[in-house]
Amino acid sequence: MESVELVDVLKALADPIRLRMIQQLVDGDPHSKSSQFWGFEIQKSTLAHHFKTLREAGVTRTIVEGRNHWIQLRRAELDAKFPGLIDALTGHTTA
C-alpha cells in the first residue's frame, strides 16, 4: 500500500463503472467476480479490464479460492492512507 498514490486511485475511480463497482464493494466483503453480481451491460472482457484497473491502482484485492475469484475493496488500508476518501466517493461511512 505504500506505493499507492492518490492520483492513481482517483484516475481509476474517474470511470463511472469503476466508481459504481466501488459503491457495491463499500461493505468490505469479498464479492464474486461473476458478471451476474455486478449487473452491468458490458462484455466479460471489459469487466475484467475494470477489475484489473482497480487492482493495479491499489483500490481492490483479488482473492482466489480454487476456481472462484472474489474482489474486495481495500477499505481499511485506503481509509488509513487517504482518510475520508472512500466515504466522499461513495456517500457511505464506516461509523
N, C-alpha and C positions, 0 to 999 in steps of 0.2 A: 504494500500500500504506500510505502514511502516514495515510490516513483510515480504515483498517480498525481496528475496535475489538474487543477481546476478547469483550465481551458479545454483539456481533453474530455473531461466529464461533461462540460456544457456543450461542447461540439457534438458529442454522442447523443445528448438529450435534446438537441435542437430539432431533430426529426420528430414529427408528430406521432408516428407509430411507435418509436422507441420511448417517447415520453408516456404514451398510453400503456406501454408494457411495464414501465416502472410504476405507474399508478396501480397496476394489477399486482405487482410484486411487493408493494409497500408493507404488506402484513408481515414480511420477513420469512415466511415459509417457503420452502422449495416448491416450485410448480413444474409440472411436466412440460417438456419442450414440444409436446404434441400440438399440432396446429389446431386441433379441436378446442383446446383450452382457451386459446387466445382470441378466437372469433374474428380474425382479420381476413379480409377477402384478398389475400395475396398468395403468391406461389410459395411452396415449401422452401425453395432455394432463397427467396427474398427474405423469408422469416429467419432462415439460417444466417444470412448476412447481418440482420439486425442483432441476433444473439451474439455473433462474433464481435460486432462493433461495440456492444455494451461490455462484453467481457474484456476486450483489449483496452478499453478506456478505464477499466477498474471498477465499473459500476456493479457488475454481477459476477457470480462464480457459477461454474457448471459442475454439477455433482453427477458422477457416473456410477450406476449400480447395475452391473450386468449389461443388459441391452437397454435399460431405461436411463434417460438423461433428464436431469432436473436443472432448473435455473433458479438462482436465489439472489436477491438484492443484498449487497454487502452493506446493509443498513448501519450496523454499529460502527463499522470501520469508516464509512463515509461521514456519519454524524460526528465521529471523533476528529476527523481531519477537516471537515467543512461543516461546522455546526449550523443547523437550520436550513441547509441547502435542500435536502430531500423534503422537509416539511414545506418549504416555499414552493417547490416544484410540483408537489402532489396535493397540497392542502390537507395533509394528514399529519397528525402529531403522535408522538410515542407516549405522551403523558397520560 
